[in-house]
Amino acid sequence: ALSTQSSTKVYRTRGPASEQRVRASVARGGLLLSVPDALVPFAESDFEQSVAVALEPGASAVLVDWLGAGRVANGERWAFRKLWSRTELHLVNTAEVSHGNSSSDALARATEPEAGWAHDDRLAELVESVCLDRPLERVEDTSSGARQFGFDLGNSAKTGFGSFATVVLAGPRVERAVEAFGAAALRLASQRARTRRPSPAAVGSAEEAESRALSAAVGTACNSLLEDVHVGVSRLTLRHEGTGGEAQAEDIEVAVVRLAAVRGEDLARVLHACLSPLSSQLGLAPYADRIHGSATLPALPRDPSLSPTRAMERTMAAVRTSLPPAAAPAREPRAETAIDASSQWRMSMLVDTSLPTGGFAHSAGLEAAKQLLLRPMRRADSDPVSAAPVSAAPVSGAGGGLPVLISEQPLGVLLAASARSSARLLSPFAAAAHSALTAAARSSSATASGDTPAELRNQRLIGNAEIDKILFDEWRQLDSALSALLAGHEPASRASRMQGAALARVGARWLTDAQAAESDHDGVILPMAAALGLRLLSRVHGAAGEQGGTLGHAAPIFGLLSAALGIPLQSAVRAFSFANARDALSSAIRLDLVGPLQAVGLMSTLASAARDGERASEHAAWLAIIKAGHAPLGSSGADGEQMLHEALLASSAARWASVRHAAGSAPVLDTLHSCHDLLEMRLFQT
């Protein structure tokens, strides 16, 4: 068991970001429990942390990543510059173990970011990543974090969410803890909405008695909470691959739990109750020393005259005055990429609501948010909590509860957080896939002379068949990397796969008809790009049909299709962000959260949030490319959009580096979205 004596403090950062890395390997039959206290980022801090664990077949692990809002009593609430946290789970092949290789060797080969990512590198099977950051031009704006990242929502808008955590549980020795988290998620969700009943254990069995006792203990903890806590659980089955013979593949059950709470003590109570089943194996109950009393009590009122906030503000102002003024970061002129009429027409078709890609079948978490957050809590032992008075019309809540008043303000915060988070997480994958197809098309049509980069000349000499294979392999690696990021978020992963499969089908038909018509007199669709895109999308669609399921996530497929259609990279990324924001707002209309006329005004406000996420991801991608040593020769360390695009076209290594820091930025919304499958009454698939 690995714990901390107290919370981890991250002080104000003046130079490069503070970093913390944890690397661990677990042998067969072993159990690793990482249960640190909350991370407390101070104002103006810049922090990155990564945890990577390699599991041999039969090994187990519990990895807790608990993040707090900061020194709230000092007026510092989500006021850091950047907070990036990443947890990776690597599964060691059974063949490696049978040949005497240790899991620590496999971990060293797979997790060091300095080595870069190559086609033959093994990616993590599961990645949980959150990055709360800002574009370079607003990196010093630390006053709007609570609203920007979606922490000021629902009935807790006055105080806002002050803590969130992610728990990864894997292996046979943690099954009871997974069951406890599932019971907590169901118990807390049922206080607000009608939920689905789990399959009961056999009456009179030992399993039923244990489940009842566990559910009772979790219920007691849930009844002791003072304010809002939300728990979402996603279960999945991963596999230790084998090579046949003695090294047979082995499955491992994994659960990813997300928790969001107003008060840190409430979150500690839930963690303690759900991890207590492990105490018999450890000899201790995790977080037992963090529980004070039988229930969480309100904080005592603080005397304003004794508050350190004003003194801290004076100190910070004096420090800033004494320091030399920071030079503004060098920036390249941001010239807009020209897009001709034909490409503009195709881009409009690509984001048109009539395109049958299934986007309107998914709510992006809004349906769960409506039932679990944007409505009063129903408790059996107390009166329903009344909603804050607003001017919007009453809306009937799902599940037959009392009418709920939905105001435009919390919905706007929720939609903006959703638009920003989807752009922050997905736009790097769309951009990398777009650049991969564009580079492959250039290598096929360019002559092996002049200014053609060496990588493109080599690809030109090996022929189109080999280029098709290289492009398909790179797309599969991109898709696998995104699959790992979404693996622990089943509703979001399911929606992405379904939309990707539909988009691949539509794109293959679109490009087939375009080539058959031979009517592109403008010469905008590059013949080679269109041909490469057609072959790749047809292969993806065909492989999905052969497997009887879905293959390909939406973001890389969108990037490939937009490149095949001749849509510039910058325009394609913005179109993808627009489509995601539009789909989320459309689901809000269908859920009666907002009217069509109000939605027009809301949609116009989402542009800045989506662009903020795009710019943050571009800045992170450019820094990752520089750090990995894949920036084009002659480029400086400035955050230039054009230099980023040139780097993405120059090499596949740069494209891999660009998605290294892809992460979501709305943890509360992700927690609610994870609860979607618990709801009994649902309009949307996810």
N, C-alpha and C positions, 0 to 999 in steps of 0.2 A: 504494500500500500504506500502510495506517495501522496503526502499532504503538505500543507503549509502551516506555519505557526499563526499567521493572521493574513489579512488581505495583502495582496501584492500592489504596492504603490508605484505608479509611474509618474515621475516628477516632470516639471516643465522642461521641454527639450529646446536647447539652443542650437545644437549642431545636427548631425545625422540622427536618424531614428534609432531609438533603443530597440534592441532585438533580444528575443529569448527563444531558444530552440530546445526541444526535448526529442530524443531519439531512443526508442526502446524496442526490444524484441522479446517475444514470449514463446517458450518452448511448449511442446505438447503436454497437456495436463496442467499447465501453469495458469495463474490468474493475476493480471495486473490491474490494480485499482488506482487511478489518478484522480484525487478528489481535492483540488486546491480550493482555497477560499476565493472570494470574488476579487477580480482585478479592478483596481480603483485608479482610473486615469485622471491626473490633475489637469487643470486648465493649461492649454497650449502645449500639451504633451504629444509626442509622435512615437507610436509603439507598434512593433510587428512581432508576432509570435507564431510559431508553428510546432505542432506535435505530430510526429510520425511514428507509428507502431507497426511492426511486422509480426504477424501471427503464424505460427506453424499449425498444421492441422491438429485439432483437438485443444488448442489454446483458447483462452478467454481474456477479455479486457473490458474495463469500464473507464471511459475517458470523459471527465467533466470539464467543460469550458464555461466559466461563470464570469460574466462581465457586468460591472456596475456603472452607474451614471457619473461617478466622481464624488468630490467632496460637496455633497448637496447642501449641507449646513453652512458652507462657506459661499454659497451662491454659484458653485461650479456644477452645472448639470449638463452632461454630454457636451462639454466645452473644449474637448481635445482637438488637436489638428487632424490626427489620423489614428485609427485603431484598426489593425488588420489581424485577424486570427484565423488560423487554418489548422484543421485536424485531418490527418491522412491515415487510412487503414490499408496496409499492404498484406496480401495473403501469399505466403510462401508456397510454391509448388510442391506437391508431394514428391516429385522427382528430385528436387533439390535436397529435400530432407533425406531421401533414401540414398542419395549419393554422398552424404556426409557434409553437405554445405549447411552452414548455420543460418538462422533467420537474420542475425546481425549482419552477415555478409550481404544478404539480399537487400536488407534495408539500406546499407551504405551505397549500394549500386543504384538504388532507385530514388533516393530522397534528397540528394545534395543538389540544390538549384544551381550552384556555380557550374556544374558539369553540363548544363543545358539539357534540352530534350531532343533526342534523335528518334528516328522512326523505329528503331529496334529497342528503345528503352521501354521498360515495363512501367506503366502508369499505375497509380493507386487504384484499388477497386472501389474505394469510397473516400470522398473528400467533402468535408464540411468547412465552408469558408464564409466569413463575413468581413466586409471592409467598409468602415464608416470614414469616408474621406471626402475631399472637395477638389474641384479643379485647381490648377496652379494659380490662376488669377484670383481665387477666393480662399486660398489656403489659410489665411489669417482670420477668416470670418468664423469665429467659434461661438457666436451667440445664438445661432439658429439651429443647432444640432438636434434639439428635442423635436422640433417640428419637421425639420428636413428629413430625418430618418424615421419618422412615423411613431414617435414615442408619446405624443400628446393626442390621445385618441379616446373615444368612447366616454363612459361614465367617469373615467379617471383623468379627464382632460385638465382638471384644475391642478392635480399633482403630477400626472403623467406616469408612465412606466419608468421605473428606476433600476430595473435589473432584468437581465435575460441570461439564459444558459442553454447550452447544447450538451447532451449526454449521448455518447456512442457506447452501446452495449453489444458485445459480440461473444459468441461461444457458448458451450453447454453449461457452464457454471454460473451463468447470470440469468437463467430463465425466470426465476422467481422475481427478480428485480424488474425484468421487462413486464411481467404480469402486474406488478405493483404500479408501475408507471401507467400501464393501460387502464387500470382501475381508477387511478387519479384523474386521467384525462376524461374518462367517462363520467366520473362523479362531478367534476367541475363543469363539464359541458352540459350535463343534465340540469344544472341549476339555472340555465338560461334558455335551453331549447329542448325539444323532444329529440331523444337520441335512440339509436338502434340498440337493442338488447344483445349482449354477447351470448354465444352458445354456452349453455350451462354444462357443468361437469355432471357425471353420473351421480344420481341421488344416492347418498349413503357411502360414497367412496371416500378414500383418504384424500384424494385430490380435491373433492368438494369441501371437505372440512378445512383443508389448508387454504383454499381459495376464499372461503367465508371469513376465516380469521384474518387473512391478508387484506381483504376488502374492508373489514371492520377497522383495522388499524389505519388504513389509508383514509377511510371516511372520518375517523376522529381527527386526523391531521388536517383534512380539508375543512372541517367545521371550526378549527381553531384559527383560521386565517382571518386577518383584519380587512384586507382590501383585495382587489382583483388579482387573480392568478389564472393563467391559461396554460394548458399543457397539451401538446400535440405529439402523437407517436406514429412513426412510419416504420413498418417491418419489411424486411427483404431477406432473400436468400442469396448468398454469394457462394463462390466455389473455389476451392483449392484445385487448380488444374493438375491433371496427371498426364503421363505419357504412355499409358497402357502397361501391360505386364504387371509387375509388382506395385508400380506407382499409380494407383487408381485415384480418380478425382474424389474429393470429399466436400460435402456441402457444409456451410456454416450459417447459422441464423444470426441476423444482425438487426438491431433496432436503433433508430435515431430519435431521440426525444428532444423537443424544444419546449422551453419554459419562458414565460414572460410574466413579470410581477411588478406591482407598484412599489412594494417594500421588499427589501432584501431579506428580512427575517422570515417573511412568508415563503419566499422561494427556498430558503434554507430548511424550513419545516417540511416542505414537499420532498426535497432531496433526501432529507433524513428518513422520512417515512418510507420512501420507495426503495432506498438502498439498505434499509435495515435487514431485509432477508439475507444479505451477505454477511451479517455480523457473525453467524455461526462458523463461517469459513475464515474470517479475519480475526476474530476475538475482540472486535470493536464495532461500534455502530457509527458509520460515517456521519459527520456533522452533528453528533450528539452534543458536543460542547458548545455548539452555536445556538442551541435551543434554550431559551430562558423563560420559564413559566409554562403554564398549560395552554396559553393562547397569546397571540401577538397583541400588544397593547398600543394604543395611540401614543405618539411621541409627546412629551411634555412641551407646553408652549415655551418658546425661547424669548428671553428678554431682548428686544431689539438693541438696547444700549450695550448689551454684552456680545452681540453678534460680531464675529470676526470678519464679516463680509466687507464692511466699509474700510477697516484697517487693511485688509488684504488688497482692496482696490487701490488704496493710496500707495501701498508698497509696490504693487505692480506698475502703477503709473510712474513712480519714481525710477524703477528699474528701466522701464522703456525709455524714459527721458535721458538716463545716463548712458545708454547704449548708442553706438553710432547708428544712423539710419541705414536700414537694410536696402541694398540695391535692388531695384525691381528686376525680376527675372527676365532674361533676354527672350524675346518672342519673335518668331518669324511673322511676316505679314500674312494674315489669314485670308487669302484670296479664295473666293468661292469658285468651285469647279463648274465650268460651263456645261450645261446639259441641253442637247438639241431637242427639237420638237418631237422627233420620233422616239427618242429615249424617254422624254417626259411623258409621252402617251403610254408607253409600256410600263413606266413606273406607276402611273395612275391606275392602270389595270392591275398591277401587282398588289396595291393596297386597297383596291375597290372592295366594298362589302359584298359584292356579288360573286367574288372569287370563292369557289367551294373548298375552303381550307379548314373548315370546322372551328374557326376562331370563336364564333358565338356560342359554342357548346361549353365554354369554360369561363368561369367567373374571376379567375386570377385571385381567388381567396375572398372576394367580396361577399359571396353568399354566406360563408362561415362567419365573416366579420359582422354581417347584418344580424345573424342570430345570436352570436356569442358576445359581441362587443357593443354594437350600436343599438342596444335595447336594455331595459332594466333587468336586474338579476331577480330570479324567482327563488326564494328560500322557503322551505317548509316551516321554518320556525320563526319567520318574521314577515313583515309586510314587504311587498315588492318595492324595490328602490325606485324612486321616481326619477324620470329623466329630467335633465336641465331644461328649463323653458326656452323654446326656440320659436321661430316664426313660421317654420315650414308646416305643411299640412300633415295630419296624423296618418300613419301607415300601419296597417295590421301586421304584426309580427308573425313569423312562421311558427307553427306549433300551437296555435290557438291561444297565445298569451295576450296580455293587454296591448292595446294600441301603443305604438311607439312613435315618438316625435323625432324625426331625422332632420338634423340641421345641415345646411350646406357646408358649414365650416369644417366639422370633423370628417365629412365625406371628402372634401377637397384635400385635407391633409392625407387621408388614406390613399386617394387616387394619385396624388403627387408622389407619395412614398413608393407606391407601386410602379409608377412610370420611371422614377429614378432608379429603383432597384433593378428592374428588368433591363434597362439600358446599361447599368453598371455591370451586370452579370453576363448578358447575352451579346452585346454589341461587339466585344472582342472576338467572339467566335464567328459572327457574321462577317466581320472585316477580314479575319484570317482566311476563311473559306473563299471569299471574294478574291482576295489577293492570290491565293493558290491557283485558282482557275485562270485568272488573268496572266499570271507568270507562266503557266503551262501553255496558254495560247500564244503568248509572245515567243516562247521557246520553239514552238512548232512552226511559226511563220517567219521568224527572224533568220537572217543569214548568219553563218558561223564566222562573222568577221566584224570589224569596226568596233563599236562601243558595246556590243552585246556582252553581258556579264558571263564569266566563265561557266557558272552553273547552268545558265540558259544554253550556252553553246554545247555543253556536254549533253544536255537533254535533247537538243536538236539532232545530234549525231546518232542517238540511240533509237530514234524513230517514234512514230505516234503510238504504237502498241505499248511500248515501254512507258511512254509518258502517261498513257491512260492508267497503267498500273500504279505508277508513282503518285498520280493525282488521287486515285481511289484509296491508296494506302494512307495518304496524308489526311484525306477526308475522314477515313475510319478512325485515325488517331484523334483528330479533333472531336469527332462524335463521341469517342470513348472518354475523352477528358471531360466533356460536358455531361456525359452519363454519370461519371463518378461524382461530379458536383451536385447532380440532381438525384442521385441514388437514395439519399436519405430523406427525400421530400417527395413521396410517392404521388400525391395529386399533381404537383407541378411537373414531375417527370412524365407522368401519364399524358398530361395535356400537351407537353412539348413533343412527345413521340407521335401522338395522334395527328397533330398539326403538321409535323414534319413529313409523315407518310402521305398525307393529303396533298401537301405542297409538292412533293416529289412526283406524285401522279399527275397533278395539274401541269407542272413544268415540263414533264416528258411529252405530254400531249400538245402543249403550247408550242414547244420547239419543233416537234414533228410536223405540225400543221404549217408552221412558219417556213420550214425548209421545203415542204411539198408545194406551197404556193409560189415560192420563188418570186415574191413580190417586193423584196426589200431593195428598192431602187436607190434609196438614200445611202446604202452601204453602212448603216449605223451598227447593225448587228454584225460583229466580226464573225466571218464564216468559221474560223477555227475555234473561237470561244463558244459559239453556238453549237458546233459539232461536238466539242469536248463536253459541254454541259449536257447535251442530249444523251450522249453515251453514258455519262456518269449517272444522271438522274434515272435513265431507263434501267441501268444496272441496280441502282438502289431500290427502285420500285419493284423490279423483278425479284430481287433477293428477299424483299419483305413479303411478297406473295408466296415464295417458296417456303419461308419460315412460318407462314400462317399467322403473322403478327405485324408489328410495326418496326421499321428500321430507319433510323435517322431522326435527329432532333431538328426542330424548326429553324433555329438560328443558323447553323451551317448550311442547311438546304436553301434558306433564303439568300444567303451570301452567294452560293453557287449559281442559283437561278438568276439573280440580279446581274452577276458578271456575264453570264451567257446572253443576257438580253442587252448588254451594252450600257447598263446603268452605271455611272461613276460610283466609286467607292463611298465617297462622302454622302452622296444622295441616297445610296442604298441603305447605309446605316441609319440615316434619319428617317427614311421610309419605314424601316423595321421598327424603330422606336415609336413612330406615329401609329402604326398598326396595333402594337401592343397596348398603347394608351387608349386608342379608339375602342378596342375590344373590351377593355376593362370598364370604360365609361358606358358602353352599350349594355354590359351586364348590369350596371347600376340602374339604368333606365328600366330594364326588364324586371329587376327586383323591386321596383317602385321606391327606390332610394332618392331619385331625382327625376324631375320632369324633363321632357325633350328640350324645352326652351331654356331651362336652367343649365342643361347639359352643354349648350353652345358656349356659354360663358365659362363653364368649368374646363371645357376642352382647350380653350384658348390659353388658360393658365397653366396647363400641363406641359406646354412647349418648353418652358424654362426648366422645369424639373427633369424632363427627359434629356434635354441638352446638357444639364448639369451632370447627369449620370454618364453621358457619352464623353464629356470632357474629362471627368475623373478617370474613366477607364483608359482614355487615350494617354493621359499623363502617366498613369501607372504602367501602361504597356511600354511607353517610350523609355521610362527609367529602367524597366526590366531588360529591355533590349540593350541599353547602354551597359548595364551591369554584367550582362552575359557576354559582352564583347561582340555583338552582332550589328552594331550601328554602321551604316555606310561610311566609307572613308570620306573625310572632309566635313562631316557633320559635327556640330558642337553639342553640348549638353542641354541646349535649350529645348523647350517643349514646343516643337514646331509640328503642326499637323502634316504639312507636306513631307517633312523628313520622316515622319512615322510611316506614311504611305510608301515612300521609297524604300524604307527598311523592310516593310512587309513584302514588297515585290522582289526584294533582292535575294532572300534566302528563306528556306523552310525553317531553319533554326531561329530566325527572328520571329517568325509567325508563332512558333511554339513558345518562345519567351513571352510574347505579347499576351498570351492567355494565362500566364502563370498567376497573375494577381486578379483574375476574374472572380468576382464575389458578389453576393447580394448585399443590400444595404438597408433592408427593412425587416429586422428580426421579429418584430411583433406581428406583422402581417404574415410572415412565414409560419409563425407558431399557429396563428388562427387557421391558415390554409391547411395545415397538417391535420386539423380537426374535421375537415370536410366530410370524410367518410363516416364519421360518427353520427352525422345528422340523419334523422329519420325522414324528414321532408326536404327534398332537394329538387331544384329546378335544373341545375347545371351538372355536368358530369364531374367537374373538378372545381 
